């Protein structure tokens, strides 16, 4: 018999989690993996109705964006569709998604919930019986909107194709969260779509963060992500150096990124991977274009 992983006095396994502010800034906190994952040990998903917000062609030759809803009851299908459409409209208006808008399928998976809303909204202690168990105050952080990831993925898998997953919760409170392969956001909050756009930078574009935690120094090797480097001259993006970038200024090598203040460099001062109210920089745009277009033929 194996000893329990977290004996008294030993730290529980944690994982970094991004927390977003309406002003666009991002911070990172560690929360318990147990708290974040919560809920399901199985990844069962009831059969759900799948509809298209837009169907532009066969999934084999299209990028498939899958939106799953949580906290929408059987009588709130219209509201789910309205929230999902608003989020997609916002993503699709942002470069480089706007360039591929007509070549992307957007599927809506109607995971029906027994109760309307999400947990801990607006305050802790409010529990609702919903399909994906979305909840604010995840890990004690008010705006961190966690979701049962295995369940969200199991529902998303019912769509004809899956290249990205967005979970929308039935709430107007600002918040969201990112996971390696999906993002969660408030369905009814106009500002929260920016969170999804940042998270898609990670999950689709393979981009690193460009913000940092003050007082930290990077000591690892050259990161695989295209938008951070240990090289203070920025040779990784040599062909872009000195070019104007949509987030302002020119491409260079600015110290701080990948969540570290020192010892690592990012391509521009203030891109979307650093502040969610900004556009991608040229390096991010290029990575996103490559990733999206690679799934389209
Ligand atoms: Zn991030």
py3Dmol code that shows the C-alpha trace and the ligand (Angstrom):
import py3Dmol

protein = """\
ATOM      1  CA  UNK A   1       0.000   0.000   0.000  1.00  0.00           C
ATOM      2  CA  UNK A   2       1.360   3.363  -0.959  1.00  0.00           C
ATOM      3  CA  UNK A   3       1.540   6.088   1.641  1.00  0.00           C
ATOM      4  CA  UNK A   4      -0.820   8.965   1.126  1.00  0.00           C
ATOM      5  CA  UNK A   5       0.725  11.623  -1.107  1.00  0.00           C
ATOM      6  CA  UNK A   6      -0.126  14.514   1.132  1.00  0.00           C
ATOM      7  CA  UNK A   7       0.662  13.529   4.678  1.00  0.00           C
ATOM      8  CA  UNK A   8       0.095  16.049   7.412  1.00  0.00           C
ATOM      9  CA  UNK A   9       2.637  18.834   7.166  1.00  0.00           C
ATOM     10  CA  UNK A  10       3.599  18.128   3.545  1.00  0.00           C
ATOM     11  CA  UNK A  11       2.501  20.436   0.799  1.00  0.00           C
ATOM     12  CA  UNK A  12      -0.262  19.247  -1.489  1.00  0.00           C
ATOM     13  CA  UNK A  13       0.558  19.188  -5.200  1.00  0.00           C
ATOM     14  CA  UNK A  14      -0.209  22.579  -6.685  1.00  0.00           C
ATOM     15  CA  UNK A  15      -0.362  24.059 -10.124  1.00  0.00           C
ATOM     16  CA  UNK A  16       0.006  27.559 -11.474  1.00  0.00           C
ATOM     17  CA  UNK A  17      -3.206  29.263 -12.384  1.00  0.00           C
ATOM     18  CA  UNK A  18      -3.705  32.577 -14.142  1.00  0.00           C
ATOM     19  CA  UNK A  19      -5.973  35.176 -12.632  1.00  0.00           C
ATOM     20  CA  UNK A  20      -7.232  38.025 -14.814  1.00  0.00           C
ATOM     21  CA  UNK A  21      -8.261  41.550 -13.914  1.00  0.00           C
ATOM     22  CA  UNK A  22     -10.685  43.658 -15.934  1.00  0.00           C
ATOM     23  CA  UNK A  23      -7.830  46.174 -16.481  1.00  0.00           C
ATOM     24  CA  UNK A  24      -6.092  43.508 -18.545  1.00  0.00           C
ATOM     25  CA  UNK A  25      -3.315  42.549 -16.162  1.00  0.00           C
ATOM     26  CA  UNK A  26      -2.589  38.940 -15.332  1.00  0.00           C
ATOM     27  CA  UNK A  27      -1.104  37.410 -12.220  1.00  0.00           C
ATOM     28  CA  UNK A  28      -0.247  33.851 -11.438  1.00  0.00           C
ATOM     29  CA  UNK A  29      -1.045  31.943  -8.293  1.00  0.00           C
ATOM     30  CA  UNK A  30      -0.516  28.395  -7.138  1.00  0.00           C
ATOM     31  CA  UNK A  31      -3.568  26.473  -6.141  1.00  0.00           C
ATOM     32  CA  UNK A  32      -4.050  22.911  -5.064  1.00  0.00           C
ATOM     33  CA  UNK A  33      -4.526  20.492  -7.960  1.00  0.00           C
ATOM     34  CA  UNK A  34      -7.218  18.813  -5.926  1.00  0.00           C
ATOM     35  CA  UNK A  35      -9.131  22.084  -5.581  1.00  0.00           C
ATOM     36  CA  UNK A  36      -8.760  22.931  -9.243  1.00  0.00           C
ATOM     37  CA  UNK A  37      -9.753  19.532 -10.605  1.00  0.00           C
ATOM     38  CA  UNK A  38     -12.382  18.874  -7.982  1.00  0.00           C
ATOM     39  CA  UNK A  39     -15.345  16.833  -8.999  1.00  0.00           C
ATOM     40  CA  UNK A  40     -15.289  14.001 -11.434  1.00  0.00           C
ATOM     41  CA  UNK A  41     -13.177  10.924 -11.437  1.00  0.00           C
ATOM     42  CA  UNK A  42     -15.047   9.704 -14.479  1.00  0.00           C
ATOM     43  CA  UNK A  43     -15.334  11.746 -17.606  1.00  0.00           C
ATOM     44  CA  UNK A  44     -18.851  10.734 -18.466  1.00  0.00           C
ATOM     45  CA  UNK A  45     -20.924  13.147 -20.457  1.00  0.00           C
ATOM     46  CA  UNK A  46     -24.588  12.726 -21.187  1.00  0.00           C
ATOM     47  CA  UNK A  47     -25.506  12.794 -24.848  1.00  0.00           C
ATOM     48  CA  UNK A  48     -25.917  16.447 -25.725  1.00  0.00           C
ATOM     49  CA  UNK A  49     -27.409  18.272 -28.656  1.00  0.00           C
ATOM     50  CA  UNK A  50     -24.703  19.692 -30.926  1.00  0.00           C
ATOM     51  CA  UNK A  51     -25.557  22.586 -33.200  1.00  0.00           C
ATOM     52  CA  UNK A  52     -23.447  24.779 -35.444  1.00  0.00           C
ATOM     53  CA  UNK A  53     -23.023  28.505 -34.859  1.00  0.00           C
ATOM     54  CA  UNK A  54     -21.339  28.305 -38.216  1.00  0.00           C
ATOM     55  CA  UNK A  55     -20.495  25.357 -40.424  1.00  0.00           C
ATOM     56  CA  UNK A  56     -18.017  26.277 -43.135  1.00  0.00           C
ATOM     57  CA  UNK A  57     -17.027  22.809 -44.349  1.00  0.00           C
ATOM     58  CA  UNK A  58     -15.927  19.285 -43.405  1.00  0.00           C
ATOM     59  CA  UNK A  59     -14.030  19.100 -40.121  1.00  0.00           C
ATOM     60  CA  UNK A  60     -11.085  17.385 -41.800  1.00  0.00           C
ATOM     61  CA  UNK A  61     -10.352  20.606 -43.647  1.00  0.00           C
ATOM     62  CA  UNK A  62     -11.515  23.182 -41.101  1.00  0.00           C
ATOM     63  CA  UNK A  63     -10.490  24.515 -37.716  1.00  0.00           C
ATOM     64  CA  UNK A  64     -13.161  23.339 -35.256  1.00  0.00           C
ATOM     65  CA  UNK A  65     -13.923  25.584 -32.301  1.00  0.00           C
ATOM     66  CA  UNK A  66     -16.144  23.871 -29.745  1.00  0.00           C
ATOM     67  CA  UNK A  67     -18.152  25.821 -27.185  1.00  0.00           C
ATOM     68  CA  UNK A  68     -19.698  23.977 -24.249  1.00  0.00           C
ATOM     69  CA  UNK A  69     -22.131  25.648 -21.876  1.00  0.00           C
ATOM     70  CA  UNK A  70     -22.543  25.169 -18.148  1.00  0.00           C
ATOM     71  CA  UNK A  71     -25.375  26.280 -15.911  1.00  0.00           C
ATOM     72  CA  UNK A  72     -27.954  26.541 -18.688  1.00  0.00           C
ATOM     73  CA  UNK A  73     -31.159  24.643 -18.083  1.00  0.00           C
ATOM     74  CA  UNK A  74     -33.366  23.041 -20.724  1.00  0.00           C
ATOM     75  CA  UNK A  75     -35.342  26.281 -21.053  1.00  0.00           C
ATOM     76  CA  UNK A  76     -32.172  28.390 -21.461  1.00  0.00           C
ATOM     77  CA  UNK A  77     -30.931  27.024 -24.770  1.00  0.00           C
ATOM     78  CA  UNK A  78     -31.557  30.391 -26.378  1.00  0.00           C
ATOM     79  CA  UNK A  79     -29.522  32.195 -23.742  1.00  0.00           C
ATOM     80  CA  UNK A  80     -26.645  29.727 -24.156  1.00  0.00           C
ATOM     81  CA  UNK A  81     -26.669  30.301 -27.884  1.00  0.00           C
ATOM     82  CA  UNK A  82     -26.684  34.055 -27.395  1.00  0.00           C
ATOM     83  CA  UNK A  83     -23.739  33.906 -24.949  1.00  0.00           C
ATOM     84  CA  UNK A  84     -21.764  31.510 -27.166  1.00  0.00           C
ATOM     85  CA  UNK A  85     -22.369  33.664 -30.235  1.00  0.00           C
ATOM     86  CA  UNK A  86     -21.201  36.788 -28.392  1.00  0.00           C
ATOM     87  CA  UNK A  87     -17.963  35.075 -27.322  1.00  0.00           C
ATOM     88  CA  UNK A  88     -17.300  33.755 -30.801  1.00  0.00           C
ATOM     89  CA  UNK A  89     -18.016  37.179 -32.337  1.00  0.00           C
ATOM     90  CA  UNK A  90     -15.425  38.709 -30.042  1.00  0.00           C
ATOM     91  CA  UNK A  91     -12.802  36.068 -30.806  1.00  0.00           C
ATOM     92  CA  UNK A  92     -13.548  36.260 -34.526  1.00  0.00           C
ATOM     93  CA  UNK A  93     -13.073  40.031 -34.532  1.00  0.00           C
ATOM     94  CA  UNK A  94      -9.547  39.694 -33.155  1.00  0.00           C
ATOM     95  CA  UNK A  95      -6.458  39.230 -35.325  1.00  0.00           C
ATOM     96  CA  UNK A  96      -5.551  36.713 -36.603  1.00  0.00           C
ATOM     97  CA  UNK A  97      -8.876  34.905 -36.026  1.00  0.00           C
ATOM     98  CA  UNK A  98     -10.606  37.518 -38.208  1.00  0.00           C
ATOM     99  CA  UNK A  99      -8.541  36.414 -41.194  1.00  0.00           C
ATOM    100  CA  UNK A 100      -9.802  32.817 -40.949  1.00  0.00           C
ATOM    101  CA  UNK A 101     -13.318  33.541 -39.750  1.00  0.00           C
ATOM    102  CA  UNK A 102     -15.004  32.014 -42.806  1.00  0.00           C
ATOM    103  CA  UNK A 103     -12.883  28.847 -42.593  1.00  0.00           C
ATOM    104  CA  UNK A 104     -13.684  27.946 -39.003  1.00  0.00           C
ATOM    105  CA  UNK A 105     -16.473  25.703 -37.769  1.00  0.00           C
ATOM    106  CA  UNK A 106     -18.022  26.731 -34.488  1.00  0.00           C
ATOM    107  CA  UNK A 107     -19.949  24.019 -32.663  1.00  0.00           C
ATOM    108  CA  UNK A 108     -22.161  24.530 -29.672  1.00  0.00           C
ATOM    109  CA  UNK A 109     -22.583  21.557 -27.331  1.00  0.00           C
ATOM    110  CA  UNK A 110     -25.670  21.979 -25.211  1.00  0.00           C
ATOM    111  CA  UNK A 111     -24.729  20.287 -21.951  1.00  0.00           C
ATOM    112  CA  UNK A 112     -27.966  20.690 -20.031  1.00  0.00           C
ATOM    113  CA  UNK A 113     -27.795  21.597 -16.377  1.00  0.00           C
ATOM    114  CA  UNK A 114     -30.387  20.856 -13.734  1.00  0.00           C
ATOM    115  CA  UNK A 115     -29.985  24.310 -12.247  1.00  0.00           C
ATOM    116  CA  UNK A 116     -29.266  27.728 -13.707  1.00  0.00           C
ATOM    117  CA  UNK A 117     -25.986  29.542 -12.948  1.00  0.00           C
ATOM    118  CA  UNK A 118     -22.621  28.496 -11.520  1.00  0.00           C
ATOM    119  CA  UNK A 119     -21.335  27.823  -7.999  1.00  0.00           C
ATOM    120  CA  UNK A 120     -20.231  30.611  -5.654  1.00  0.00           C
ATOM    121  CA  UNK A 121     -21.903  33.314  -7.732  1.00  0.00           C
ATOM    122  CA  UNK A 122     -21.944  35.995  -6.546  1.00  0.00           C
ATOM    123  CA  UNK A 123     -20.460  34.772  -3.271  1.00  0.00           C
ATOM    124  CA  UNK A 124     -19.089  31.585  -1.702  1.00  0.00           C
ATOM    125  CA  UNK A 125     -21.439  28.953  -0.374  1.00  0.00           C
ATOM    126  CA  UNK A 126     -23.935  29.030  -3.225  1.00  0.00           C
ATOM    127  CA  UNK A 127     -24.064  25.639  -4.910  1.00  0.00           C
ATOM    128  CA  UNK A 128     -25.850  24.797  -8.122  1.00  0.00           C
ATOM    129  CA  UNK A 129     -26.256  21.442  -9.794  1.00  0.00           C
ATOM    130  CA  UNK A 130     -24.692  21.957 -13.232  1.00  0.00           C
ATOM    131  CA  UNK A 131     -23.257  19.746 -15.956  1.00  0.00           C
ATOM    132  CA  UNK A 132     -19.638  20.955 -15.785  1.00  0.00           C
ATOM    133  CA  UNK A 133     -19.505  22.125 -12.165  1.00  0.00           C
ATOM    134  CA  UNK A 134     -18.198  25.607 -12.970  1.00  0.00           C
ATOM    135  CA  UNK A 135     -17.403  27.677  -9.918  1.00  0.00           C
ATOM    136  CA  UNK A 136     -16.038  31.059  -8.901  1.00  0.00           C
ATOM    137  CA  UNK A 137     -13.750  31.443  -5.896  1.00  0.00           C
ATOM    138  CA  UNK A 138     -11.798  28.441  -7.142  1.00  0.00           C
ATOM    139  CA  UNK A 139      -8.881  28.037  -4.744  1.00  0.00           C
ATOM    140  CA  UNK A 140     -10.349  30.971  -2.822  1.00  0.00           C
ATOM    141  CA  UNK A 141      -9.842  33.382  -5.752  1.00  0.00           C
ATOM    142  CA  UNK A 142     -13.012  35.275  -6.531  1.00  0.00           C
ATOM    143  CA  UNK A 143     -12.643  35.659 -10.307  1.00  0.00           C
ATOM    144  CA  UNK A 144     -11.095  32.276 -10.943  1.00  0.00           C
ATOM    145  CA  UNK A 145     -13.837  30.350 -12.738  1.00  0.00           C
ATOM    146  CA  UNK A 146     -12.807  26.687 -12.701  1.00  0.00           C
ATOM    147  CA  UNK A 147     -14.545  23.951 -14.629  1.00  0.00           C
ATOM    148  CA  UNK A 148     -14.541  20.178 -14.413  1.00  0.00           C
ATOM    149  CA  UNK A 149     -12.058  19.685 -17.236  1.00  0.00           C
ATOM    150  CA  UNK A 150     -12.608  15.974 -17.970  1.00  0.00           C
ATOM    151  CA  UNK A 151     -16.340  16.572 -18.233  1.00  0.00           C
ATOM    152  CA  UNK A 152     -15.916  19.618 -20.445  1.00  0.00           C
ATOM    153  CA  UNK A 153     -13.682  17.610 -22.757  1.00  0.00           C
ATOM    154  CA  UNK A 154     -16.086  14.672 -22.806  1.00  0.00           C
ATOM    155  CA  UNK A 155     -18.919  16.974 -23.864  1.00  0.00           C
ATOM    156  CA  UNK A 156     -16.733  18.728 -26.438  1.00  0.00           C
ATOM    157  CA  UNK A 157     -15.797  15.362 -27.953  1.00  0.00           C
ATOM    158  CA  UNK A 158     -19.394  15.059 -29.180  1.00  0.00           C
ATOM    159  CA  UNK A 159     -18.740  17.750 -31.786  1.00  0.00           C
ATOM    160  CA  UNK A 160     -17.674  16.601 -35.277  1.00  0.00           C
ATOM    161  CA  UNK A 161     -14.158  17.957 -34.715  1.00  0.00           C
ATOM    162  CA  UNK A 162     -12.257  19.572 -31.841  1.00  0.00           C
ATOM    163  CA  UNK A 163      -9.323  21.958 -32.299  1.00  0.00           C
ATOM    164  CA  UNK A 164     -10.100  24.272 -29.379  1.00  0.00           C
ATOM    165  CA  UNK A 165     -12.561  24.185 -26.483  1.00  0.00           C
ATOM    166  CA  UNK A 166     -14.248  27.108 -24.794  1.00  0.00           C
ATOM    167  CA  UNK A 167     -16.476  26.541 -21.757  1.00  0.00           C
ATOM    168  CA  UNK A 168     -18.985  29.336 -21.110  1.00  0.00           C
ATOM    169  CA  UNK A 169     -20.729  29.614 -17.769  1.00  0.00           C
ATOM    170  CA  UNK A 170     -24.176  31.095 -17.220  1.00  0.00           C
ATOM    171  CA  UNK A 171     -23.114  34.152 -15.252  1.00  0.00           C
ATOM    172  CA  UNK A 172     -22.545  37.855 -15.753  1.00  0.00           C
ATOM    173  CA  UNK A 173     -19.756  38.054 -13.173  1.00  0.00           C
ATOM    174  CA  UNK A 174     -16.296  38.760 -14.651  1.00  0.00           C
ATOM    175  CA  UNK A 175     -13.990  35.765 -14.621  1.00  0.00           C
ATOM    176  CA  UNK A 176     -12.390  32.859 -16.348  1.00  0.00           C
ATOM    177  CA  UNK A 177      -9.574  30.353 -16.219  1.00  0.00           C
ATOM    178  CA  UNK A 178      -7.214  28.544 -18.509  1.00  0.00           C
ATOM    179  CA  UNK A 179      -6.187  24.928 -18.731  1.00  0.00           C
ATOM    180  CA  UNK A 180      -3.753  23.357 -21.185  1.00  0.00           C
ATOM    181  CA  UNK A 181      -6.487  22.485 -23.637  1.00  0.00           C
ATOM    182  CA  UNK A 182      -9.474  24.625 -22.789  1.00  0.00           C
ATOM    183  CA  UNK A 183     -10.537  27.998 -21.488  1.00  0.00           C
ATOM    184  CA  UNK A 184     -13.495  28.891 -19.302  1.00  0.00           C
ATOM    185  CA  UNK A 185     -15.207  32.281 -19.243  1.00  0.00           C
ATOM    186  CA  UNK A 186     -18.345  34.012 -18.020  1.00  0.00           C
ATOM    187  CA  UNK A 187     -20.900  33.672 -20.771  1.00  0.00           C
ATOM    188  CA  UNK A 188     -22.786  36.830 -19.907  1.00  0.00           C
ATOM    189  CA  UNK A 189     -19.895  39.190 -19.199  1.00  0.00           C
ATOM    190  CA  UNK A 190     -18.761  41.318 -22.132  1.00  0.00           C
ATOM    191  CA  UNK A 191     -15.170  41.762 -20.931  1.00  0.00           C
ATOM    192  CA  UNK A 192     -14.465  38.127 -20.238  1.00  0.00           C
ATOM    193  CA  UNK A 193     -14.035  37.181 -23.898  1.00  0.00           C
ATOM    194  CA  UNK A 194     -10.539  38.655 -23.726  1.00  0.00           C
ATOM    195  CA  UNK A 195      -9.623  35.907 -21.272  1.00  0.00           C
ATOM    196  CA  UNK A 196     -10.563  33.307 -23.878  1.00  0.00           C
ATOM    197  CA  UNK A 197      -8.489  35.051 -26.528  1.00  0.00           C
ATOM    198  CA  UNK A 198      -5.418  34.964 -24.259  1.00  0.00           C
ATOM    199  CA  UNK A 199      -5.954  31.317 -23.356  1.00  0.00           C
ATOM    200  CA  UNK A 200      -6.338  30.391 -27.019  1.00  0.00           C
ATOM    201  CA  UNK A 201      -2.894  31.951 -27.454  1.00  0.00           C
ATOM    202  CA  UNK A 202      -1.579  29.166 -25.231  1.00  0.00           C
ATOM    203  CA  UNK A 203      -3.729  26.249 -26.327  1.00  0.00           C
ATOM    204  CA  UNK A 204      -3.807  26.978 -30.067  1.00  0.00           C
ATOM    205  CA  UNK A 205      -0.683  29.064 -30.699  1.00  0.00           C
ATOM    206  CA  UNK A 206       1.618  27.356 -28.197  1.00  0.00           C
ATOM    207  CA  UNK A 207       2.569  30.798 -26.892  1.00  0.00           C
ATOM    208  CA  UNK A 208       4.189  31.524 -23.554  1.00  0.00           C
ATOM    209  CA  UNK A 209       3.043  34.234 -21.211  1.00  0.00           C
ATOM    210  CA  UNK A 210       4.855  37.541 -21.519  1.00  0.00           C
ATOM    211  CA  UNK A 211       4.140  38.812 -18.009  1.00  0.00           C
ATOM    212  CA  UNK A 212       6.263  38.067 -14.986  1.00  0.00           C
ATOM    213  CA  UNK A 213       6.277  37.806 -11.254  1.00  0.00           C
ATOM    214  CA  UNK A 214       8.580  40.485  -9.776  1.00  0.00           C
ATOM    215  CA  UNK A 215      11.698  39.167  -8.072  1.00  0.00           C
ATOM    216  CA  UNK A 216      11.964  35.955 -10.101  1.00  0.00           C
ATOM    217  CA  UNK A 217      14.841  34.808 -12.339  1.00  0.00           C
ATOM    218  CA  UNK A 218      14.628  32.233 -15.114  1.00  0.00           C
ATOM    219  CA  UNK A 219      17.336  29.562 -14.904  1.00  0.00           C
ATOM    220  CA  UNK A 220      16.119  26.966 -17.400  1.00  0.00           C
ATOM    221  CA  UNK A 221      17.175  26.239 -20.945  1.00  0.00           C
ATOM    222  CA  UNK A 222      15.889  27.856 -24.113  1.00  0.00           C
ATOM    223  CA  UNK A 223      12.085  27.533 -23.979  1.00  0.00           C
ATOM    224  CA  UNK A 224      10.276  25.857 -26.865  1.00  0.00           C
ATOM    225  CA  UNK A 225       7.639  28.579 -27.096  1.00  0.00           C
ATOM    226  CA  UNK A 226       8.231  30.929 -30.020  1.00  0.00           C
ATOM    227  CA  UNK A 227       7.720  34.178 -28.075  1.00  0.00           C
ATOM    228  CA  UNK A 228      10.256  33.910 -25.243  1.00  0.00           C
ATOM    229  CA  UNK A 229      14.012  33.426 -25.333  1.00  0.00           C
ATOM    230  CA  UNK A 230      17.031  33.427 -23.058  1.00  0.00           C
ATOM    231  CA  UNK A 231      18.924  35.359 -25.741  1.00  0.00           C
ATOM    232  CA  UNK A 232      19.048  39.091 -24.888  1.00  0.00           C
ATOM    233  CA  UNK A 233      19.472  39.908 -28.610  1.00  0.00           C
ATOM    234  CA  UNK A 234      16.277  38.119 -29.624  1.00  0.00           C
ATOM    235  CA  UNK A 235      17.889  36.070 -32.409  1.00  0.00           C
ATOM    236  CA  UNK A 236      14.944  33.654 -32.139  1.00  0.00           C
ATOM    237  CA  UNK A 237      12.799  36.226 -33.975  1.00  0.00           C
ATOM    238  CA  UNK A 238      15.656  37.863 -35.907  1.00  0.00           C
ATOM    239  CA  UNK A 239      13.622  38.552 -39.037  1.00  0.00           C
ATOM    240  CA  UNK A 240      11.145  40.651 -37.003  1.00  0.00           C
ATOM    241  CA  UNK A 241      13.580  42.793 -35.038  1.00  0.00           C
ATOM    242  CA  UNK A 242      12.875  46.493 -35.432  1.00  0.00           C
ATOM    243  CA  UNK A 243       9.477  46.027 -37.114  1.00  0.00           C
ATOM    244  CA  UNK A 244       6.439  47.887 -35.833  1.00  0.00           C
ATOM    245  CA  UNK A 245       4.131  45.603 -33.883  1.00  0.00           C
ATOM    246  CA  UNK A 246       0.332  45.960 -33.441  1.00  0.00           C
ATOM    247  CA  UNK A 247       0.615  46.206 -29.652  1.00  0.00           C
ATOM    248  CA  UNK A 248       2.808  49.299 -30.008  1.00  0.00           C
ATOM    249  CA  UNK A 249       6.520  49.984 -30.399  1.00  0.00           C
ATOM    250  CA  UNK A 250       8.888  47.694 -32.260  1.00  0.00           C
ATOM    251  CA  UNK A 251       9.928  44.074 -31.948  1.00  0.00           C
ATOM    252  CA  UNK A 252      13.056  43.690 -29.835  1.00  0.00           C
ATOM    253  CA  UNK A 253      14.105  41.724 -26.766  1.00  0.00           C
ATOM    254  CA  UNK A 254      12.476  43.053 -23.594  1.00  0.00           C
ATOM    255  CA  UNK A 255      13.499  41.479 -20.334  1.00  0.00           C
ATOM    256  CA  UNK A 256      10.765  39.624 -18.436  1.00  0.00           C
ATOM    257  CA  UNK A 257       8.355  36.970 -19.628  1.00  0.00           C
ATOM    258  CA  UNK A 258       7.332  33.353 -19.197  1.00  0.00           C
ATOM    259  CA  UNK A 259       6.434  34.559 -15.677  1.00  0.00           C
ATOM    260  CA  UNK A 260      10.046  35.473 -14.778  1.00  0.00           C
ATOM    261  CA  UNK A 261      11.360  38.988 -14.355  1.00  0.00           C
ATOM    262  CA  UNK A 262      15.009  38.322 -15.184  1.00  0.00           C
ATOM    263  CA  UNK A 263      16.990  36.043 -17.458  1.00  0.00           C
ATOM    264  CA  UNK A 264      14.356  35.773 -20.165  1.00  0.00           C
ATOM    265  CA  UNK A 265      13.120  38.056 -22.951  1.00  0.00           C
ATOM    266  CA  UNK A 266       9.882  38.717 -24.799  1.00  0.00           C
ATOM    267  CA  UNK A 267       9.443  40.263 -28.264  1.00  0.00           C
ATOM    268  CA  UNK A 268       7.472  43.404 -27.385  1.00  0.00           C
ATOM    269  CA  UNK A 269       6.605  45.623 -24.492  1.00  0.00           C
ATOM    270  CA  UNK A 270       2.954  44.846 -23.964  1.00  0.00           C
ATOM    271  CA  UNK A 271       1.255  42.174 -26.063  1.00  0.00           C
ATOM    272  CA  UNK A 272      -1.914  40.164 -25.464  1.00  0.00           C
ATOM    273  CA  UNK A 273       0.159  37.504 -23.726  1.00  0.00           C
ATOM    274  CA  UNK A 274       0.957  40.135 -21.121  1.00  0.00           C
ATOM    275  CA  UNK A 275      -2.170  42.280 -21.055  1.00  0.00           C
ATOM    276  CA  UNK A 276      -5.431  40.824 -22.324  1.00  0.00           C
ATOM    277  CA  UNK A 277      -6.714  44.177 -23.533  1.00  0.00           C
ATOM    278  CA  UNK A 278      -3.868  44.429 -26.092  1.00  0.00           C
ATOM    279  CA  UNK A 279      -3.451  42.745 -29.493  1.00  0.00           C
ATOM    280  CA  UNK A 280      -0.961  39.944 -30.202  1.00  0.00           C
ATOM    281  CA  UNK A 281       2.523  41.100 -31.179  1.00  0.00           C
ATOM    282  CA  UNK A 282       3.986  40.058 -34.538  1.00  0.00           C
ATOM    283  CA  UNK A 283       5.526  36.898 -33.110  1.00  0.00           C
ATOM    284  CA  UNK A 284       2.249  35.843 -31.517  1.00  0.00           C
ATOM    285  CA  UNK A 285       0.291  36.656 -34.670  1.00  0.00           C
ATOM    286  CA  UNK A 286       2.618  34.562 -36.785  1.00  0.00           C
ATOM    287  CA  UNK A 287       2.406  31.581 -34.428  1.00  0.00           C
ATOM    288  CA  UNK A 288      -1.389  31.829 -34.286  1.00  0.00           C
ATOM    289  CA  UNK A 289      -1.708  32.088 -38.074  1.00  0.00           C
ATOM    290  CA  UNK A 290       0.495  29.061 -38.538  1.00  0.00           C
ATOM    291  CA  UNK A 291      -1.484  27.008 -36.016  1.00  0.00           C
ATOM    292  CA  UNK A 292      -4.943  27.963 -37.283  1.00  0.00           C
ATOM    293  CA  UNK A 293      -4.081  27.640 -40.976  1.00  0.00           C
ATOM    294  CA  UNK A 294      -2.418  24.252 -40.454  1.00  0.00           C
ATOM    295  CA  UNK A 295      -5.856  22.796 -39.704  1.00  0.00           C
ATOM    296  CA  UNK A 296      -7.486  24.350 -42.750  1.00  0.00           C
ATOM    297  CA  UNK A 297      -7.205  23.145 -46.316  1.00  0.00           C
TER     298      UNK A 297
END
"""
ligand_1 = """\
1
ZN
Zn -1.408 32.990 -19.911
"""
view = py3Dmol.view(width=600, height=400)
view.addModel(protein, "pdb")
view.setStyle({"model": 0}, {"cartoon": {"style": "trace"}})
view.addModel(ligand_1, "xyz")
view.setStyle({"model": 1}, {"stick": {}})
view.zoomTo()
view.show()
